[in-house]
Amino acid sequence: MYPRKFDYVAVGSVAEAVEALRATEGAKVMAGGMSLLPLMKMRLLSPTTVVDIGRVPGLDSIEDRGDHLAIGALVRHADTAANELVRTHAPALATAASLTGDVQVRNRGTTCGSLAHADLAADQTAAVLALGATLVAQGPSGTREIPADEFFVDTLTSALEPDEVLVEVRIPKGGTGSAYDKLGRRGGRSDYAVAGAAAWVERSNGTVTAARVALTGVGTKPTRARGVEEAIVGTDGSASAIEAAARRAVEGVTVLEDLYGSEEYKAHLAEVYVARALAAALG
């Protein structure tokens, strides 16, 4: 199927993109296009104007800023996956990026684009939640910082305003480790997640002192598994502690039945992949 008619604007700066979004109702930003264009082809989304930021300079880098990493809006999935800074300080995100889509998608699509798309079964959304990331948006009034916990509002709905551009995601350094794992829709780890989990942990003197765990593919949006976090903190991080914590994977989560599994099946998968992510993060 072909998209409906739309106007196309290639901008040279974020300020130009913001102005184009502000001036045109129904306009949408395109970075790599791997999330936007399929929806347009299926006519599930029909923007009046596509604002292409792909040529904007200065948005394609990953920077070490001391206490955090900054990943720009045009950094490709493949670059996020392969970058040594990300692999060292945010392995959950590196793994999630490496499992996003296929080779073509990973070499064209962007990490920030995937986050802005806010798909309920995407990979990197769970990773940034578990890592406690901050997303930076630029709009007519300047920039604002949005905690990852507040960014994913609902299915395909983020906290971005219609005239804002997601310009970078900031990943804090620190913690003992992080990890991501999933069951993909095509079996193994291929395609969108039927259920996936990301975990970040901090351990001191043999005790888990802090943890963040997030689910994707299970509910209406990427979400924190706070019951798991509560259960694992204060334990020794042993296999039995992980197993007990994972039993609370869908506590407070609205589990969705879909073509890929019943509520019971997805709840079971959530427990399995939370346990795997925690075990890998604790190393």
N, C-alpha and C positions, 0 to 999 in steps of 0.2 A: 504494500500500500504506500501511496505517496503522501507527504505532508500537505496540509492546506497551505494556501499562499501566505507568504510572510515577507517582511522586509529584512534586509541584512545590513548590519553596520559593523565594520571592523575598526575598533578604536585604538588609539595610540597611547592611552594612559588610563589609569583607574578613574581619574576625575572625569574623563570623557565618557567612560562607561556609566558612571553614576548619573551624569547628566542625561545620557540617552535613556536610562531606566526611568529617571524622574519625569522626562518629557513625554514618554510613550507608555500609556497604560497597556498592560499585558505583555510587556517586553520581558525577555529572559536572557540571562547570561550564558554564554557558551565558552568553555575553556578547551577541553578535548572533544566534547560532544558525545562521549560514549554513553552518557545517561540521558541527555536531552534528546538526541536525534532518534533513538528507538521509540521514545514516547510520541514524538512528532509523527513518525512514520505510521504508527498505529492509531494516530489521531486521538490519543488519550490526552494530549496536550497540544494546543494550537496557539503559540505566541504570535502576537501581531508583528513583533520585531525580534530578531536574534542579534544580541550584542556580543560580538566575538572579541574576547580579551586575549586571544592567542598570540598576538604580536606585541603585547605590552611588555616593555623591558623591566627587568628587576624582580620578576615574580617566579623565576625558575630555579631558585637556589635553596639549599638546606644549610642553615647557619647555626653554629655553636655560639650561643649568647651567654655563656657562663652557667646560669642556673637552669637554662632550658634550651631546647632546639626549636628553631623556627623553620617551618616548611611552607614555601611560597605557593601561591595559587596555581602556578603552572608546572609544578613538580609532578612528573609522571609517576604512575604506580611503580613502574620498573625501577625508577631512580630511588624512590622511597625504600623499596625492597632491598636494593643493593648497597645503599649508602652505609658506610662503616659507622658513622655517628648514630644513625637510627638503629642499626643492628646491635650496637654496644649499649645505648642508653634506653632504647624502646623496642626490644625484640618482638614484643607482641604486635606492634605496628608493622615492623619489617615483614613478619610472617603473614599478617593479614594482607598486606600489599602484594606479596608474592603469590597469594591465592586468589586475588581479585581477577575475575574474568578469564580471558585466554591471553595468549602472547600478544595478539594484535591490540586488545583492549589495554593491556598493561603498558604497552609502548605508546599509546595515544591518550588514554584517559588520565585524569589527574586525581591525586589524593583529595585535595580540597573540593574538587568537583563531585566526587563520590560522597563526601560529607554533606555538602550543600544539598545534594539530591535526597538524602535522608531515607533511603530505601530500608524497609524493615528487615531485609535479609542480607544487607551488605556486610562486608568483612571489617573494613577499617573503622566503621562507626563504633563497633564494640571495643576495638582497641583504644580509641581516643577516650572513650568513657572510662575504661579501666585505668588508663594512664593519667587521668585527671587533667586532660588537655584544656586549653583555652583557645577559642576561635575568635579571630579578629576580623571584624566587618568594617567596611568603609562606605559611608553614605553621604548625603548632602550636608550633614552636620559634623562630619569628621569621622574618626574611627571609634569603635566601641569594642570592648572585650566581652565575650559571651562564654561562660563556663560550659564545658561539654554537657554537664548534667542538665543544663537549661536549653541546650541547642536543639535537641531532637524532640519535637512537639507531638507529632503523630505520624501516621503513614505518609511518606513523601512530603512531610511538612516540617520545616525547620523554623528557627527563631529569626531568620533573616527577614528584613523588611523588603518589599518589592523593589525599592530603589537602593538596595545595599549589595555590595560585592564582598564575598569572602576572600580576603587577601592573604591570610596565612593562618596556620594552626601552630600553636606553641605547646611543646611537650616538655613537662618538667623532668629534670634529671633526678636520680635518686632511687632508693628502694633496693631490695635484694634481687629482684628479678621480675620479669613479666613474660607472658606467653599467650598464644591464641591457637585455637584448634576448632575444627568444624566437620560436620558431615555435609557434603555438597549434594545438590539436587541430581547430579549425574553419577552419584556414587563416589566413594573416596572423598577427595577434597575439591572436586571440580564443580564449578558453577556457584550460584548463590547458595547461601547456607539454609539447609533444612533446619538445622540448629547449630549454633556456634557459641563459643564462650571465650572471653579474654579475662586474664587475671593479672593483677599487679600486687606484689606483696613486699613487706618489709619485715625482716626478722632480726632480732637482737638477743644475744646470749641464749640461743636455742628456742626463743619464743617469738611467735608471730605478733608483731606489735601494731601492724596496720595492713589493710587489704582493701582492694577494690576489684569487684568482679562484675562483668557485664555480659549480657546475652544478646544475640541477634538471631533472626529467623524464627523466633519462638512466639513473640507477642506482636502488638500493634506498632511497635517502634523499638529501636535499640534501647535497652534499659539496664539499670544496675540491679544486680541480684543481692540486695541488702541483707537478706536473711543469711546468705552464705558468708558475707563479710563479717556479720556479727558472730557467726558460729566459729569461724576459723581464727579470729583474733583472740589471743590469749592462750592458744594451744601450742603444742610443739611442732605442728605442721606435719605430723606423722601420717601414714597411710590411713589409719583409723580416724584421725581427726579430719582429714580431707573427705573421707567417705561420709562421715556424719554431717559435715558442712554442706556437701553436695546434695544431700537429701532435701535441703531447703532452697534448691535452685529456683523454683518457680513460685516461691512464697511471695504473694502480693503482685504476681504477674498475670495478666490476662492472656492465657495461652490460646492461640488461634489454630483451629483445624483448617487445613487446606488440602490441595491436591497431593501434597507430599507427605501428609501424615495426620493422624488423629490427635486430639488433645493429649491423650494418654501417651501416645508414641513420642510426641514432641517433648512432653514433660520428662519422659525417661531419657531422651537424648540430651536434654538440658543438664540433667544430673551427670550423665556420662562425660559430657564435654567440659562441664565445670570442674569435675574431678581431674580430668586430664590437664586442663589449663593450670589449675592450682599446683598439681604435681610438677609440671614443667617449670612453672615460675619459682617454686621453692627449690628446684634443682636437686 
